[in-house]
């Protein structure tokens, strides 16, 4: 049974700052997830190699400028000549996924799913169920994060499916895999725990180039 009511997201994501200091237990994927960034951008801005290795105490820039998108005012005296008007920028087009297609499946077999709208953009699903119910990988991939270091998600798993897609599974009771493990679609990876209201539920996201999309547009109808 599927409920399509929009509700507030289960967790607020901290606002982007100019920099972030890596803490023990952080991964590049978890930091990008927390700040709603594409991990590939985060790696490029900080000259991090394809192994994506970071270390505690390292300071990461969270934007191309490293200043949260703001620039200091110039001290150059203003010219008396009026500046030439630049043409308006072209409207930004939505990112087109470039990774191979993923054949998605539901992470739990049943339960009422409620589409949630996150406070600062993006969507996810709160799926009601039973405490200890099996949670399965929604597609093949590799586990890039397990832990409870992201405020508001409880015990969390993040799976990287390709260079475009990540899926996330929050409010878990137990985790049955480890970071670095390859998982197949439908593989049992965790069990369901309790959500913010104290009732058993799974929080589920699919991120497209770092942005939480609408999982219902990708999951099969049921």
N, C-alpha and C positions, 0 to 999 in steps of 0.2 A: 504494500500500500504506500502510495507516494503523496506527500503533502508538499505543495509548491509555495507555501507562504514564505515571504521574505522576513527574516528576523535578523537581529544584530549578530555579528560574528562571535564565535566562541572565545576569541582571544584578540586583544588589540595588539597591533604591531607597532613597535616604537618608531617614532618619526626618524627619518634619515638625518643623520648628522654629517659633519664634514669628514670625520675619521672615526675609526673603531679600533680599540686595543684588544688584541686576541687574548682570550682567557683559556685556561686549561679545559680541555674537553671540546672546544670549538672546532669546527671544520669549516672550510670555505663554503660548503653547501649550506650549513646551518646559519652562518652569518648572512649569506645572500638571502636565505629563506626569511630570516628575521626582519631584514630591511626591504623585502620585496624587490630584490635585484636579481638580475641574471648572473649566475655564478661565473659565466664566461667573461662578462664585462668586468666583474670584480677582479678576476685574475688579470685581465689585460691592464686595468688601471694601476695595478700594483706590481706588474712585471713578474707574475707568478707563472711558473712553468706548467706544462700539461700534467705533471704529477699532483698539482694543486696542494703542495705541502705548505703549511703555515705553522707558526710556533708561538707559544705564549709570550706576551709582551710585545709582539709585532704590531705596529700601527698600520692599519689599512685605510686607504682612501675610499670613500663611499660614493664618489662621483668622479667624472673625468678630470674635474678641476681640483678635487680634494677639499672643496670648500662648500659642499652642499649645494652647488649650483650658483653660488653668489660670487661676485667679484668685488674687490676693493675699488673705491672711487679713485680715478686717476688724478694725480696732482698737477698734470700738465695744464698750463693756462688755456682758457677757452679762446678759440679763434673768433674774430669778429665776423668771419664769413659763415653764413648759415650752412650747416652740413647738408650734403645731398641726401635726399630721401632714398632709402633702400626699398626695393620692391617687397611687398609682404611675403613672409615665408609660406611655402606650399604647405597645405594641411598635412599633418602627420598621418601616414597610413598605418593601419594595424600590422603588426609583425606577422609574417607568413611562416608557419612552421616549416622547417627544412629537414628535420629528421625523418627516418623511415616511419611509416604508419604503425600505430600500436593498436592491436585488437584488444580493446578494453573489456573488462568484466567487473561486475560488482564485487566489492571487497567483503561483503557479507551476503548471505543467501536470501535474507528477507528483512523485514523491519521497516517501519515508517521512515522515509527520508525527507528531511526538511531543508530546502535550499536556504542558505544563509548569505547575507550581504555583509561583507567586512567593513568596519568603520572607515578605513582609508583605501577602499577599492578592492575589487576581487570578490570571488564567491567560493563557497564550499558547501558540503553536505553534513548535516547532523543526522546520523542514522541510529534509530533506537533499536535495542536488541536485548539480549540477556547477558548478565555478568558471566564472563568466562567463555562467551561464544567465540568461535573461530573467526579470525580476521585473515583474509587471504590477499596476496598480491594482485593488484588490478591489471597487471601486465608484466611481461618479462623485463628484467633489469638487474641492477646492482644496488645493494644497500649502501648508501653514502652517509647515513646518520642514524644513530639510535641514542636516545637519552631523554632527559627531562630539563634541559637547559634553556628551552625557549618558553618564556613566560606565557601561560594561558593554554598550552597544548597538552599539558600533562606528559606522560610517557609517550614519546613520539618516534616514529620511523619515517625516514625519507628514502624513497627509491628513485634512482636515476634510470630512466628508460632509454633515452638517447640524448643527443645534444639539445633537444628542444623540450622534452617532457620530464617533469618530476611528479611523483605522487607522494602524498603525505597522509599518515594514519596517526591520529591523536587520541588521547585519553585511553591508553592501553593498560590492561591489567598485567600482562606479562609479554615479554619480547622473546621470540623463539629463534631469532637469527642474529648475526653480528655484522658490524660494518665491514664492507668488502665482500660479503657473500653475494653470489649470483642467485637470483630467484627466478622461478618460472611463473607464468600466469596461473593463478589459482593455488599457488603454494601457500600453505599455512605459515604465517609469519608472526602472528601474535594472537592474544585473546583480548576481548573487549572488557574495558573497565568502566568506571563511572565518569560522566561528564560534569560540567560545572554545577548543575542542579542536583547532583547526587544520584541520578538515575543512570542505568547502563546505556551507553551510547558511544558510537565511534564518530570522530570528526575526520572527514575525508576531503582532500584537495587534489586537484590536478593543476599543476603550474605549467604554463606555456611561456617559454623564454622568461621565466621568473615571475610572471603575473598569474595569480589564481584565476583560472577560467571557470566557466559553468560546467561542472562535471556531467550534468544531465544532457548536455549537447554531445558528449562523447560516449557515455555509458549506454549499453543497449537498454531498450525499453523492457519493463517487467510489469 
